[in-house]
Amino acid sequence: MKKRGGRVSDQELFTRLIYYGTAHLNRNEDEVWLLPIGYLMDLWECHKQFIGISKPRKEYTIDDVVPEFL
């Protein structure tokens, strides 16, 4: 059996997004289609964090990345 790569087709991606929006986020299909894609992805990420599938990412500031030279 050949292992699939990380990329999915556009059709499969939109099918998954419709499924996430309708089954997990309790939106009807028309609402899901009208949501901006970024907002839908943010809602999905919040849902995953809420049910424990993923953890919030740590946000870094410039002070965390660039050391102080004094």
PyMOL commands that set and color helices and strands:
alter all, ss='L'
color gray80, all
select helices_A, chain A and resi 10-24+29-34+37-51+62-65
alter helices_A, ss='H'
color red, helices_A
deselect
rebuild
show_as cartoon
